[in-house]
Amino acid sequence: MVASLSGTLALLVGLAVMLLPLLAMELSRPRDSVWGAVVLLLGLTLVTSADRLTGSPMLAVLCGGLLIGRLSLEVLQLRWRVLTPEEQQRLLSVERWQTSLKELAATIARGVAAVAATSTTLAAALRRGGGAKPTTGKRWVRADSEAAGSPATEADTSILPTAVVSSFAEIDQLLQSASGQAG
């Protein structure tokens, strides 16, 4: 019973730590989500293994929980002392928490909508037969279509033939002949 209660408490605390960057950015730090996930894992382990934890292992779980709780309280107090008085006052206001909770609800709603849209798309793809693409479709047409034996288009006639040169004199001759044709 104690393990189940400790696990449930750890699940709630882990969820709160993971949501801390969304609800109270002033108190959060970059790796809080990772530590929240670790506490969630601890809570999940305690809840699922509650029947196995009796005697000495249960005493170890209780002592570990007390140590984690004490260290968490110290960290929270330190983070609170680092805040300016204006930030502390704003953090205690009801309007700020209402705004944060509305933003959290909007974020959750967008997440649920995205998951629903993805699941609908995935279900439609599975009904089509795994989303296999048809074998027919557009094909690439090479620009040198005359060489391939297909009829030339107007765009193909404006392309100059490629010439291989070995000196600058040949380049000059090609430029002079091209400018003579244009003029």
Buried (B, 14 or more C-beta within 10 A) or exposed (E): EBBBEBBBBBBEBBBEBBBBBBBBEBBBEEEBBEBBBBBBEBBBBBBEBBEEBEEEEBEEBBEEBEEBEEEBEEBEEEBEEEBEEEEEEEBEEEEBEEEBEEEEEEEEEEEEEEEEEEEEEEEEEEEEEEEEEEEEEEEEEEEEBBEEEEEEEEEEEEEEEEEEEEEEEEEEEEEEEEEEEEE
